[in-house]
Amino acid sequence: MVRAAAASACTCTLATLVASFGASSTDVVQVVGPAALPLHCATADDCANEALALLLQWQLGFEHGPSNATTGAEFRAATVPKATVLAARAVQLDPHSATAATAHSTALLLNFKWAAAAAEANRAVALNRSDPAALAWLSKIQTSQQQLGIALQTAEQAEALAPTDPGFVVGTGAVLYFMEDYASLRDKLLPVVRRDPSNVAAWDWLAMAYKGLGNFTEALQCYHTALELAPDDVKYPVTELQASVAHTYGVAGRQADGEKVLAQLLETAKTAYVEPVRLAFVYTALGHHEQALQELSAATSLYQWELAFVRSEPWFKPLHGSRGFAALVERIGFPSH
């Protein structure tokens, strides 16, 4: 997903972004700041790929983010605003590029521009129906909209176009996870880890399958395998896996073990940014629902990527029905259908 960006100078002013965002000038100022950012990309694909690289940094979490960022707000400020401008510039340079439209949709979603993100994702697929990346991203948009049956079909189309790419297999598995079809998720991921035992993402999602099936021993084994591999994979954040281990202890009834890992995460958070959603997962599993909601509120202020799926996330089911969770969903501002 991350590709190298090219050089050559071009500048995109704030005023020219308004039309491509489909938003008001106030919306765009809130996203990118009061001044235009200088861009250094020559083509639509260059701009789009540089935008996606920055957005991926933000999605992954602090560990592989800008070295000078010490808080979530600083980390976001170092990545998302520039990526948002780059993605809009990509569409301006080539309105018919599916890659540009996908990057633009990604940036819009990470700014909680839900309707515009969905429109761009659909436009990307319409531009190139044989682009698996565009289909995979549309599947994520559909998942965020709780259209899980359609999302599964779209993810399977992406996988069929690139059957040897494990990323698209995992993408299909992710939809199965949100559908809580854990047996199918397990069966989807087992061949992936057999073919490539170093695939951290596959081990992570396989662990979620086993956890959903109530096989906590297998789940923990998968997580520990992923943790052993994660330091060699710059695309996978260790704190996410640590939080998943703590969550597993919680749902397995191993409260003391879960609290111990939580303490380690909180210690890490004293000197480095730990994503609030990851802490919310742990607090939920350990029965600390008020703390979980506080972390999710903090995540909302940061427009964290995982919140796109908060309504479908099985790990947050214990929070459903609470006033705090309902208020959170309202604050996120999902579109009504």
DALIN-V925198 format. One record per backbone hydrogen bond with DSSP energy under -0.5 kcal/mol. CO is the residue of the C=O (numbers start at 1). NH is the residue of the N-H. E is the energy in kcal/mol with one decimal. If there is no record, write none. Layout:
{{CO | NH | E} {CO | NH | E}}
//
This chain:
{{1 | 3 | -0.5} {7 | 42 | -0.5} {10 | 39 | -1.2} {11 | 13 | -0.5} {13 | 17 | -0.6} {14 | 17 | -1.3} {14 | 18 | -0.6} {15 | 18 | -0.9} {16 | 20 | -0.6} {17 | 21 | -1.9} {18 | 22 | -1.3} {18 | 23 | -1.3} {24 | 28 | -1.9} {25 | 29 | -2.3} {26 | 30 | -2.2} {27 | 31 | -1.3} {28 | 32 | -3.0} {29 | 33 | -2.2} {37 | 12 | -0.7} {39 | 10 | -1.9} {43 | 47 | -2.4} {44 | 48 | -3.0} {45 | 49 | -2.8} {46 | 50 | -2.2} {47 | 51 | -2.4} {48 | 52 | -2.6} {49 | 3 | -0.5} {49 | 53 | -2.1} {50 | 54 | -1.9} {51 | 55 | -2.7} {52 | 56 | -2.4} {53 | 57 | -1.7} {54 | 58 | -1.8} {55 | 59 | -2.6} {56 | 60 | -2.4} {57 | 61 | -1.3} {61 | 64 | -1.0} {62 | 65 | -2.4} {66 | 69 | -1.5} {68 | 70 | -0.5} {71 | 75 | -2.4} {72 | 76 | -2.8} {73 | 77 | -2.3} {74 | 78 | -1.4} {75 | 79 | -0.5} {76 | 79 | -1.4} {76 | 80 | -1.8} {76 | 81 | -0.7} {79 | 83 | -2.2} {80 | 84 | -2.7} {81 | 85 | -1.9} {82 | 86 | -2.7} {83 | 87 | -2.6} {84 | 88 | -1.9} {85 | 89 | -2.5} {86 | 90 | -2.3} {87 | 91 | -1.7} {88 | 92 | -1.8} {89 | 93 | -2.5} {90 | 94 | -2.0} {94 | 97 | -1.7} {96 | 98 | -0.6} {97 | 101 | -2.2} {98 | 102 | -2.4} {99 | 103 | -2.3} {100 | 104 | -2.5} {101 | 105 | -2.5} {102 | 106 | -2.3} {103 | 107 | -2.4} {104 | 108 | -2.4} {105 | 109 | -2.5} {106 | 110 | -2.2} {108 | 111 | -1.1} {108 | 113 | -2.9} {109 | 112 | -2.2} {112 | 114 | -1.2} {113 | 117 | -2.6} {114 | 118 | -2.2} {115 | 119 | -2.3} {116 | 120 | -2.3} {117 | 121 | -2.2} {118 | 122 | -2.4} {119 | 123 | -2.1} {120 | 124 | -2.4} {121 | 125 | -1.7} {122 | 126 | -2.2} {123 | 127 | -2.0} {124 | 128 | -1.5} {128 | 131 | -1.5} {130 | 132 | -0.8} {131 | 135 | -1.9} {132 | 136 | -2.8} {133 | 137 | -2.2} {134 | 138 | -2.2} {135 | 139 | -2.2} {136 | 140 | -1.4} {137 | 141 | -2.1} {138 | 142 | -2.7} {139 | 143 | -2.2} {140 | 144 | -2.4} {141 | 145 | -1.3} {142 | 147 | -2.8} {143 | 146 | -1.9} {146 | 148 | -1.0} {147 | 151 | -2.5} {148 | 152 | -2.3} {149 | 153 | -1.7} {150 | 154 | -2.4} {151 | 155 | -2.6} {152 | 156 | -2.4} {153 | 157 | -1.7} {154 | 158 | -2.0} {155 | 159 | -2.5} {156 | 160 | -2.3} {157 | 161 | -1.4} {158 | 162 | -1.0} {159 | 162 | -0.6} {160 | 163 | -0.6} {162 | 165 | -1.9} {164 | 166 | -0.8} {165 | 168 | -1.0} {165 | 169 | -1.0} {166 | 170 | -2.7} {167 | 171 | -1.8} {168 | 172 | -1.8} {169 | 173 | -2.3} {170 | 174 | -2.4} {171 | 175 | -1.3} {172 | 176 | -1.8} {173 | 177 | -2.2} {174 | 178 | -2.0} {175 | 179 | -1.8} {176 | 181 | -2.7} {177 | 180 | -1.6} {180 | 182 | -1.2} {181 | 185 | -2.0} {182 | 186 | -2.5} {183 | 187 | -2.4} {184 | 188 | -1.9} {185 | 189 | -2.0} {186 | 190 | -2.4} {187 | 191 | -0.6} {189 | 193 | -2.0} {190 | 194 | -1.7} {191 | 195 | -2.0} {192 | 196 | -2.6} {196 | 199 | -1.9} {198 | 200 | -1.1} {199 | 203 | -1.8} {200 | 204 | -2.3} {201 | 205 | -2.7} {202 | 206 | -2.4} {203 | 207 | -2.1} {204 | 208 | -1.7} {205 | 209 | -1.7} {206 | 210 | -2.4} {207 | 211 | -2.6} {208 | 212 | -2.4} {209 | 213 | -1.6} {210 | 215 | -2.7} {211 | 214 | -1.6} {214 | 216 | -1.3} {215 | 219 | -2.0} {216 | 220 | -2.5} {217 | 221 | -1.9} {218 | 222 | -2.3} {219 | 223 | -2.4} {220 | 224 | -2.5} {221 | 225 | -2.0} {222 | 226 | -2.5} {223 | 227 | -2.6} {224 | 228 | -1.9} {225 | 229 | -1.6} {226 | 230 | -2.4} {227 | 231 | -0.7} {229 | 232 | -1.9} {230 | 233 | -2.2} {232 | 234 | -0.6} {233 | 236 | -1.9} {237 | 241 | -1.1} {238 | 242 | -2.5} {239 | 243 | -2.4} {240 | 244 | -1.8} {241 | 245 | -2.2} {242 | 246 | -2.3} {243 | 247 | -2.5} {244 | 248 | -2.2} {245 | 249 | -2.3} {246 | 250 | -2.1} {247 | 251 | -2.5} {248 | 252 | -1.8} {249 | 254 | -2.9} {250 | 253 | -1.4} {253 | 255 | -1.1} {254 | 258 | -2.2} {255 | 259 | -2.8} {256 | 260 | -1.8} {257 | 261 | -1.9} {258 | 262 | -2.4} {259 | 263 | -2.3} {260 | 264 | -1.6} {261 | 265 | -2.3} {262 | 266 | -2.6} {263 | 267 | -1.9} {264 | 268 | -2.2} {265 | 269 | -2.1} {267 | 270 | -1.1} {268 | 271 | -1.6} {268 | 272 | -1.7} {275 | 278 | -0.6} {275 | 279 | -1.4} {276 | 280 | -2.5} {277 | 281 | -2.1} {278 | 282 | -1.5} {279 | 283 | -2.9} {280 | 284 | -2.4} {281 | 285 | -2.1} {282 | 286 | -2.0} {283 | 288 | -2.7} {284 | 287 | -1.4} {287 | 289 | -1.3} {288 | 292 | -2.0} {289 | 293 | -2.4} {290 | 294 | -2.0} {291 | 295 | -2.3} {292 | 296 | -2.3} {293 | 297 | -2.1} {294 | 298 | -2.0} {295 | 299 | -2.2} {296 | 300 | -1.9} {297 | 301 | -1.6} {298 | 302 | -0.9} {299 | 304 | -2.1} {300 | 303 | -1.2} {304 | 307 | -1.3} {305 | 308 | -1.9} {306 | 309 | -1.7} {307 | 310 | -1.4} {309 | 312 | -0.9} {309 | 313 | -1.4} {313 | 316 | -1.5} {314 | 317 | -1.6} {316 | 319 | -1.8} {316 | 320 | -0.6} {317 | 320 | -1.3} {319 | 322 | -1.9} {322 | 326 | -2.0} {323 | 327 | -2.5} {324 | 328 | -1.9} {325 | 329 | -2.5} {326 | 330 | -2.1} {327 | 331 | -2.4} {328 | 332 | -2.1} {329 | 333 | -1.3} {329 | 334 | -0.8}}
//
